[in-house]
């Protein structure tokens, strides 16, 4: 189900005014990726990118063309693991956070 413009604007507004929400949105994207839910991870990361730095600035930082970034994080995109980790690495630096993986019992 595609997101409505109102929902996307709500996310953008919340990200702009709430740094904790912005960091949690990024964390959720990373956790979804690690859990194997790549479709959800791509959706969350795309929302985060659109609400923060945008694909043009991400493209400059990662040296991956913005259209390629948009395609790989789109619903039919199939990003390579290397590209995903490069994106996440830059987003962590941009946000000023560093996520760590800790083992938890299933």
Backbone bond lengths (Angstrom), bond angles and torsions (degrees), N, CA, C in turn:
res aa  C-N    CA-C-N  psi(-1)  N-CA   C-N-CA  omega(-1)  CA-C   N-CA-C  phi
1 X - - - 1.455 - - 1.528 108.13 -
2 X 1.321 117.78 122.19 1.463 120.55 179.75 1.522 111.37 -68.87
3 X 1.319 114.88 147.97 1.456 119.74 178.27 1.517 109.72 -80.02
4 X 1.320 115.20 145.04 1.456 119.85 178.72 1.522 109.90 -79.81
5 X 1.306 115.56 159.29 1.464 120.54 177.71 1.532 109.95 -60.27
6 X 1.341 118.19 -38.77 1.461 120.79 179.27 1.523 111.15 -60.34
7 X 1.345 116.47 -42.49 1.459 119.96 -179.99 1.522 110.26 -64.14
8 X 1.332 117.35 -44.89 1.462 121.03 179.81 1.525 110.89 -62.34
9 X 1.321 117.15 -39.95 1.468 120.38 178.21 1.527 110.80 -68.18
10 X 1.323 117.45 -34.46 1.465 121.44 176.80 1.521 109.91 -63.74
11 X 1.331 116.43 -44.12 1.465 120.67 177.62 1.524 110.13 -61.90
12 X 1.324 117.08 -47.03 1.467 121.00 -179.29 1.534 110.67 -59.63
13 X 1.310 117.30 -44.57 1.465 120.81 -179.08 1.533 110.68 -64.20
14 X 1.318 116.97 -41.60 1.465 120.57 -179.59 1.527 110.44 -66.90
15 X 1.324 117.08 -41.28 1.463 121.66 178.69 1.521 110.32 -61.15
16 X 1.324 117.14 -40.83 1.468 121.27 -178.40 1.522 112.61 -67.05
17 X 1.318 117.33 -34.10 1.471 119.19 -175.26 1.527 114.63 -100.47
18 X 1.341 117.63 -11.37 1.462 119.96 -173.48 1.531 110.96 -130.88
19 X 1.343 117.74 93.53 1.462 120.63 -178.95 1.529 113.41 -58.45
20 X 1.324 117.24 -34.91 1.475 120.20 179.52 1.532 109.97 -64.83
21 X 1.318 117.34 -43.06 1.462 121.24 177.74 1.527 110.00 -61.73
22 X 1.325 117.01 -42.60 1.467 121.89 -179.88 1.522 110.34 -59.07
23 X 1.332 118.02 -45.62 1.462 121.74 179.59 1.527 111.05 -66.81
24 X 1.317 116.70 -38.94 1.467 120.36 179.46 1.526 111.49 -68.13
25 X 1.318 117.51 -34.02 1.457 120.93 176.70 1.527 109.65 -63.39
26 X 1.312 116.97 -44.49 1.462 120.99 177.22 1.527 110.46 -63.84
27 X 1.319 117.23 -43.80 1.470 121.45 179.01 1.526 110.77 -59.60
28 X 1.327 116.79 -43.08 1.473 120.62 179.01 1.522 111.13 -60.85
29 X 1.321 117.00 -40.20 1.461 120.54 178.04 1.518 111.68 -62.34
30 X 1.335 116.34 -43.58 1.459 120.84 179.66 1.526 110.01 -66.59
31 X 1.326 117.34 -42.97 1.467 120.21 179.79 1.523 111.35 -63.60
32 X 1.315 117.48 -39.61 1.462 120.37 178.00 1.525 110.06 -62.12
33 X 1.325 116.60 -41.17 1.459 120.61 179.14 1.530 110.14 -62.46
34 X 1.328 116.93 -47.06 1.461 120.76 -178.80 1.527 112.31 -66.68
35 X 1.317 116.40 -27.15 1.465 120.79 178.22 1.525 111.98 -81.42
36 X 1.324 117.06 -4.60 1.456 120.39 178.78 1.514 114.54 90.59
37 X 1.329 117.53 3.58 1.464 120.83 178.40 1.524 108.54 -92.61
38 X 1.329 114.79 74.27 1.466 120.96 -174.19 1.524 111.41 -63.53
39 X 1.324 117.82 -37.72 1.466 120.26 179.99 1.528 110.74 -61.08
40 X 1.321 117.11 -44.30 1.465 120.82 179.09 1.523 110.01 -68.09
41 X 1.327 117.14 -41.18 1.463 120.82 179.31 1.519 110.44 -59.64
42 X 1.333 117.66 -44.83 1.458 120.88 -179.86 1.525 110.76 -62.96
43 X 1.317 117.43 -41.05 1.463 121.19 179.74 1.526 110.95 -62.84
44 X 1.323 116.09 -47.36 1.466 120.30 -178.43 1.526 110.74 -66.23
45 X 1.321 117.01 -44.65 1.466 119.59 179.71 1.524 111.23 -63.88
46 X 1.323 116.84 -39.25 1.474 120.42 177.64 1.528 110.25 -62.27
47 X 1.343 116.87 -43.82 1.469 120.27 177.68 1.526 111.06 -62.32
48 X 1.335 115.83 -42.57 1.461 120.20 179.37 1.535 110.70 -61.73
49 X 1.321 116.12 -47.01 1.472 120.71 -178.48 1.525 110.65 -62.86
50 X 1.332 116.65 -46.45 1.467 120.17 179.34 1.523 112.07 -60.94
51 X 1.330 117.04 -34.26 1.467 120.83 -176.65 1.524 112.99 -85.79
52 X 1.324 117.75 -11.27 1.463 119.48 -177.67 1.526 110.67 -117.20
53 X 1.315 117.75 -100.43 1.461 120.19 -171.91 1.517 114.38 -81.77
54 X 1.319 119.00 -24.53 1.456 121.81 -178.33 1.523 112.05 87.08
55 X 1.316 115.93 160.77 1.460 121.38 -175.81 1.526 112.83 -71.39
56 X 1.318 118.39 -28.87 1.470 120.30 179.84 1.524 110.72 -64.98
57 X 1.330 117.35 -47.47 1.464 120.49 179.29 1.530 111.44 -68.48
58 X 1.333 117.17 -36.99 1.459 120.14 177.08 1.528 109.98 -63.44
59 X 1.320 116.73 -39.54 1.468 121.24 178.79 1.530 110.78 -61.86
60 X 1.312 117.09 -42.97 1.467 120.46 178.90 1.527 110.70 -62.79
61 X 1.323 116.24 -41.36 1.468 120.71 -176.67 1.524 112.73 -72.45
62 X 1.322 117.39 -35.26 1.464 120.74 -175.73 1.521 113.28 -98.46
63 X 1.337 116.10 -10.97 1.465 121.84 -175.58 1.526 112.20 61.62
64 X 1.319 115.58 28.39 1.463 122.13 173.29 1.526 105.03 -110.83
65 X 1.334 118.67 125.76 1.470 119.80 -178.33 1.531 112.24 -53.53
66 X 1.336 115.95 142.08 1.466 120.09 -176.51 1.525 112.07 -58.59
67 X 1.318 117.41 -38.46 1.470 119.29 178.87 1.526 111.01 -64.24
68 X 1.318 117.25 -37.13 1.466 120.91 176.56 1.521 110.78 -65.69
69 X 1.333 116.17 -42.20 1.466 119.94 177.24 1.524 111.17 -60.53
70 X 1.324 115.88 -45.14 1.467 119.67 -179.79 1.522 110.97 -63.19
71 X 1.332 116.56 -41.15 1.462 119.91 179.07 1.524 111.21 -65.33
72 X 1.332 116.65 -46.96 1.463 118.66 -175.72 1.529 112.30 -67.16
73 X 1.331 117.21 -28.19 1.471 119.56 177.97 1.526 112.36 -95.77
74 X 1.317 116.55 3.94 1.458 121.44 176.73 1.520 110.85 -79.52
75 X 1.323 117.35 170.87 1.472 122.03 -176.67 1.531 114.17 -55.94
76 X 1.319 118.16 -35.79 1.464 120.90 -178.77 1.520 112.36 -98.46
77 X 1.325 117.10 3.14 1.457 121.41 -177.28 1.519 112.31 -67.63
78 X 1.316 115.22 151.20 1.456 121.92 179.31 1.529 108.53 -134.58
79 X 1.340 116.15 74.02 1.466 119.13 -174.79 1.528 112.22 -70.63
80 X 1.320 115.21 145.99 1.463 120.65 172.85 1.529 107.89 -71.80
81 X 1.317 115.80 150.57 1.466 120.57 179.23 1.527 110.65 -57.40
82 X 1.327 116.73 -40.58 1.462 120.14 179.79 1.516 112.38 -58.74
83 X 1.336 116.47 -41.30 1.465 120.12 178.39 1.528 111.18 -67.04
84 X 1.334 116.35 -42.89 1.471 119.44 179.28 1.527 110.95 -60.27
85 X 1.318 116.47 -45.53 1.464 119.11 -178.92 1.522 112.02 -68.47
86 X 1.315 117.27 -34.11 1.466 119.84 175.91 1.529 110.23 -64.41
87 X 1.317 116.50 -42.34 1.466 121.41 178.40 1.521 110.18 -62.81
88 X 1.331 116.31 -49.27 1.468 120.61 -178.30 1.523 110.77 -63.70
89 X 1.313 117.08 -39.88 1.459 120.56 178.52 1.526 110.75 -59.76
90 X 1.329 116.30 -46.63 1.465 119.02 179.19 1.532 110.83 -65.54
91 X 1.333 117.78 -42.98 1.472 120.29 -178.54 1.524 111.12 -61.77
92 X 1.318 117.49 -36.45 1.466 120.20 176.43 1.529 110.56 -62.97
93 X 1.331 116.12 -46.82 1.471 119.23 178.60 1.526 110.35 -61.87
94 X 1.306 116.37 -43.56 1.470 120.92 -179.79 1.526 111.16 -60.56
95 X 1.321 116.17 -39.23 1.468 121.24 -178.13 1.525 111.88 -83.01
96 X 1.327 117.22 -17.08 1.461 120.59 -178.53 1.511 112.84 78.05
97 X 1.331 116.17 32.43 1.464 121.39 178.29 1.524 108.95 -128.61
98 X 1.313 114.73 163.57 1.463 121.15 174.33 1.517 106.67 -140.75
99 X 1.307 116.19 116.30 1.451 120.95 -179.82 1.520 109.81 -87.05
100 X 1.331 115.55 143.66 1.453 121.41 177.92 1.517 108.09 -122.96
101 X 1.316 115.30 146.05 1.459 120.44 177.86 1.518 107.72 -96.29
102 X 1.327 116.05 130.25 1.466 121.77 176.99 1.515 107.58 -125.78
103 X 1.304 115.31 140.05 1.459 120.41 179.20 1.526 109.70 -71.19
104 X 1.318 115.14 140.58 1.458 121.36 175.72 1.528 107.81 -136.94
105 X 1.279 116.44 147.18 1.466 119.97 178.52 1.522 109.51 -67.84
106 X 1.315 114.92 139.09 1.474 120.24 -179.40 1.521 110.54 -77.47
